[in-house]
Amino acid sequence: MTLFEDLRWRGLVHQVTHPELEALAEKESLTLYCGFDPTADSLHIGGLLPAITLRRFQLAGHKPIVLVGGATGMIGDPSGKSEERQLQGTEQVEANVAGIRSQLERFMDFDGPNAAILVNNHDWTAKISLIEFLRDIGKHFSVNNMLARDSVRQRLEDRDHGISYTEFSYMLLQANDFLHLYDAHGCRLQIGGSDQWGNIVSGMDLTRRLRDGAQTFGMTLPLLTKSDGQKFGKSEEGNVWLDANRTSPYKMYQFLVNQADSDTPKLLRFLTFLPREEIEALEATIETAPEKREAQRRLAEEVVRFVHGEEALTAAVSATQAMFGGSLEGLDAAVLEDIFGDMPCAVLAASELDAGRGMLDVLADPAVGVFKSKGEGRKLVQNGGLYVNNERVADAEMPLTSECLAGGNIVVIRKGKKQYHLLKFS
């Protein structure tokens, strides 16, 4: 398939400004850009869609520009927002820019004939004086047209919140980004979510007015939502972030492997580079053998590998297997807490280790509370139902020693198939 045939099959083309863009993309290499505003120091998983789409263009021979909005991030895009954003300070925005930049740099190829470029719009926006901005940029915008934009009109109709002049001016700043990238890099295409249509068109119009009718293009992607219309990328604990310190690879894997059957086909098309034949085969398994969750596992593997790498994926899969009785070997304390962190936990002094106490003595201690009595524990051992670090306990006199530790300072206790308890030593 051609690039646009693939994009359309995946459902990634929401709107295009010119129908001839598809043919043009097959004839020549285009420079395109997508902007990411640093509202936090990490993107969440919903932000993968435009990043992956940029990568699809690059793989098809086009040159992507990744823009991190150090300037626009200080203003706030009103698109899709029902109320005013809280303005961030300069230091916070700079920290957010650094965090997002480090993520986006992993997703593109920055070498070769169509190497990606990463830019920060603060580098050129901060140099413009207010008078220059009003005369050179603002002069070309009709307030009437600006008021007609959905992102503005909806806020104007909300008497409780309204819209400030600060956010009202956002589209001018973004339009100037397109103009600058056209001048500096020959950029002719901007892509973004469907809520960015007005901002994209504004940039095209400004470039046409100021650059002798230059032809530029725009394309929007569908917003990534679940089948029930809710925003994709939220778990019960909150956003699923791309930063491993905010959302571990294991938790990202679990979030994806637990997606509903109805959402998985779209996510496979949107968020993976798997070919059409393989995706359609996985979609078929949802109908024929949904209990195997083969499609969800493949989705989780592909996304975690793309975001965090092969080593993190291996650890996430091992952690998932550990949850169902697999080996804990090689899993560190952080991963074990990810897996079993919601289970009952007792914290003991490290001096308890190698002190001559039996495992059942410790587990029957009221401060630990795994068993009401040693007799209860002994009976479970006899029935083969007690496990330490997912290894069956055969000896009721098993001592508690440092050799029982997993991940450096944790002992995972399992009663039967699913009742877990943690012992943490400090």
N, C-alpha and C positions, 0 to 999 in steps of 0.2 A: 504494500500500500504506500501511497505518497504520504507526506507528513500530514496534510489536511484530511486525507481519507482516514488515517489512523486517529487523528484528533476527533473527527466527527463520529467515528465508530465508538470511541471511548466516551462520547458525550461531553467533550471538553470545549466545544465551540458554542458559546451562548449567543454572542453577537459579533459581527464584523462590520466595520464601517464601509468597506468596499468589497464587492464580490470578486473583483479581480485579484485580491490579495492571495488567494489560493494558487492561482496560476503563476503569479509573480514569485511566490515562495519556491516554486519548482525551477524557475529560470535563473534566479540569482541568489546570492547569499545576502540576507538582510541583517542589519544590526537592529536589535530590539532591546527593550528594557522593561523591567518590572520593579516597582518600588515597594519597600518594606519599612513601615514606620516603627521606630523603636519605642513602643509603649511599655515594653518590659525588656529584661535583659536576655530573654529567650523567646523564640517563636513557639507557638503551640502547634499541635499536629495538623490543625486546619490550615496553617500557613505553608504546609508542604506542597499543597496543590499548585500554587503559582511557581514555586521553586522547581518542582518536578517538570512543569510545563516548559519553563525556560531551558531545562536540561534536554527535553525532547527536541526543542528547536536547535540546540547546539549539536545534538547527535545527527540532525538532518543537514548540518552544514552551515547553520546560521550563527551569528555572533551575539551572545547575550551580554547585556549590561545589568548588573545587580546593583540597584540603588538602595542605600540605607539612608533613611530620612533624618539626618541629624538636625536639619532645619525644620522641616514639616512636622517632625515628631514633637517639636516644642510648641506647635500650634494646635494640632489635633484635627483629624479629618472628621467632619460631621456626618459622613456617609454611614448610614445604618445605625446611627446613634440617636437615642431619644432625648438625651440631655447632654449638657456641656461636659467635656472632659476636664479632669483636674490637671492644670498645667504642671509640668515637671521642671525642676531646676536644671541648669546647665550640666552640673556634675552627674546627675542621675541619667540625663539623656546620653551623655558621653559614655557612661558605663553600659547603658543599654545598647548603644551602637556597637561597642566592642564585643559584647556578648553575641549579638545577632550576626555580626560580621564573621566571627569565628565559626558559626554554624553554616552560613551560606557558602563560605569558602570550601567546605567539604563536598558540596553538591555539584560544583561546576569544574570543568577542566580549564585551568588558567594558563595552559601552554598550547602551542600548536597554531595552525593558520586561522582558526576561528576561536582563539582563546577568549575566555570570559574576562570582563573588566568589573571591578567592584569600586563603586564611587559613593561619596557622601555629599548630599546636596548642601550641607552646611558650608562646604568649601567654596561654592560660588554665591550662595544666597547671602551669606554674612557680609559680603563685600558691597552689596547694593545699598545705597542710601535710600531713605524713605522718599525723597523727592524724585530720584531716578526711577524708583519702583512705580510710583504713581504716574509719572510722565511716560515712561517707556513701556510699562506693562499694563497698568490699570486703565490707561487711556483706551485700550482696545477691547475692553469688556463692557457689555451692556448690563446694567443692573437689572433691567427687565428680564433678560435671558437668565441671569444668575438666580433671580427669584423663582424662575420656572423650574429650576433643577429640583428633582424629587427630594434630595437630601436637605435642601434648604426649605422647600415648601412645607414639608412635613413638620419641620421644627417651627416654622412661623405659625402654623395652625395650632401648635401646642402652646397655649397661653401660660402654662405653668413653668415651662422651661425656655422656650424661644431659642434664639441663636445670637451669639455675640458677634461683633464685627471681626473679632479674631478668627473664629471658625468660618465666618462668612468669606474671609479672604483666602481660605485654604486653597480653593481651586485655582487662584491666580498663581500661588507659589508652585503648585504642581504643574500648571501649564508652562511656567518658566523653566521647570526642569526639562520638559520635552524640548523646548527651544534650545536650551543650553546643550543637551545631548545631541541634538541635530547638528549644531554648529561644531561641537568638539569631536564628535565621533561618527557623524553621518547616520545617526539613529533615525529610523523611519517608522518604527512600529513600537507601540506600547501595548502591553497586555496587563490585565488585572481582573479582579473579581467583578461580577455583574454590577455591584454597587459603585464601581468606579467609572461607569460609562460617561457620565457628565464630565468628570475630571479629565478623562482621556480626550474627549471631543474638544474640550476647551484648549488643551495643549496643541492639538492638531490645528485648530482655528488660529491660535496665536502664531504658530510657526508659518502657516500659509500667509497671514497678513504681513508678517515682518520679513519673510524670506522669498519674496517675489513669487508667490503662488506655489511654494514647495509642496509636493504631495507626500503626506504622511498617512499612517494607517493605525487603526485601533482594533483590538480584539478583546472580548471579555470572556471569562470562564464562569461556569455556574458556581454559586456558593456551595460549599461542602456541608450538606445537611443530612440528617437521618431521614428515614422514610416517614417518620411522624412529624417532620418539619423542624425538629430541634437542631440546634447547632452541633455539628460534629466536633469532637475533640474534648468533650467533657466526660469525666467519670464521676462517681459518687464523691470522690475526694476533691474534685475541681478540674482545672485544665490538665490535659495531657501535654506536657512540655517536651521540647526537643532536647533540652538541657538534661543530661543524665543525673545531675545533682538535684534537679527538681522532680523529674519523673525517671526512675531507673529503667534501663532496658527491659528488665523483667516485668515491671508494671506496664510498660508500653506494650510488650508482647501479650500480656494478659488482657489488656484493654481490647486489643485487636482480635485475639483468638476468641473472645466472647461476643463479637459483633453478631447482630441478628442475621438470620438467613436472608431476609429481605434487603439488608443494606450491603451485604458482602459483594455481590456482583459489581455494583457501582464502585465500591472502594478498590476492588481489584483492577478495574479499568482506569480509575483516576490516579491511584497512588503506587502502581507498580509498572515495571517495564516488561512484564510478561507478554509474550505474543498472543495474538487473537486466538489461535488454535488452543493454546494451553488454558487461557482464561475461560473459553467456552466449555472446555472439558471439565474444568473445576466447577463452573456454574451447573453443569449437568449433575455433578455429585451432590449438590445441594438438594436436588429433586430426588435422586435415587438412593442416597445414603446420608441423609442430613446428620444422623447421630455420630458419624465419623468426623465431622467438622474439618474435612480435608481442605476445603476452600479457605476457611478462616485461618487454619494453620499456615497455609501458603501465604496468605495476606500478611500475617504477623511476621513470618520469616523475612519476606521481601522488604517490608518497611523498616524493621529493626536493623536489618543488614545495611540498608541504604543510609539510615540516620546514624547508626552507632558502629557499624563495621562487623566483620565476621566473628571476631573474638567475643564481642558483647552478645551477639546472637547465640553463640555456642553456650555462653553462661546463662542466658535467659532460658534456653531450651533445657539445660541441665537443671536449672532452678524449678522449672515447671514439672519436670520428671520427679524431682525431689518431693514436691508437694503431694505426689501420688505414690510415694514409697520408694522412689529411686535413690541412688547413691548421693550422699552429701559431699563426697570427696571433691576437693578443689574449689568448693564454694566458700567465700570469705564471710566474715561476720555481717557486713552490710547486706549482702545478698540474702543470707539466712534471715535477717530481720525483715527484709522485704517480703520474704515468703511467709514467715511465721509471726510477723510482728503483731498481728491481731489476736494471737493466741494467748492464753493465760501465761504469765511469766513471773518467776521468782528470781530475785537477785541475791546471790550468796557471796560471801567473802572467798577470795582465792585460797585462803588457808584451809577451807573445807576440802580442797583437793588433796589427795594423798595423805589424809589424816586418819585413815584406817576405818572410816565409816562405810557401811554397805550402801549400795545404791537404793535399796528398798527402805533403809533407815531414813535416808534423806527425803525420798519421795513421800514417805508417810509423816514427815515432820509437819506439824500444823502450819508452820511458816511457808511451807512449799505447797502442801495441800493436794498433791496428785492422788494420794490414797488416804482413806480414813484410817487405815491400819496396815501394818506389815502383812498381816494375814491376807488382806484383800490383794495386795501386790503379789504375794507368793502364789496365790491361786491363779492370778492372771499369767504369771510366768509359766506355771504348770500347763496352762491351756494354750501357751504359745502366742499370747496376745500383747506382750510388752516389748517395745522396741526402743533402743537407744540409737539415735542418729540413723534411723530406718534399718537398723540391724536387730534381728530378733534376739532377745535375751533368753539364754538357755539355762543360766545358773542363777538361782535366787540369791546366792551369796555374792554376787558380782560387786566388787568394790567400786567406790567413786574415786577415780584417779584422773590425772591430767591427760591420760590417753583417751579418756572419754570425750575430750573437747573436739568440737567441730568449729572451723572458722576462727580458731584462736581462743575464744572465751565463752562458747555456747555449747550446751548439751540439749539436743532435741529429743524429747520424750514423746512416744506415741503409744496410746492405748487403743488396741483394736485397729480399725482401718482409718479413722478420721479424727480421733481426739488427740490433739497435740498440746503439749506444754513445753515451755522453754525454761532452762536454767541458765542464768547469765552470771558469770563470775568476774568480780572486780576487786 
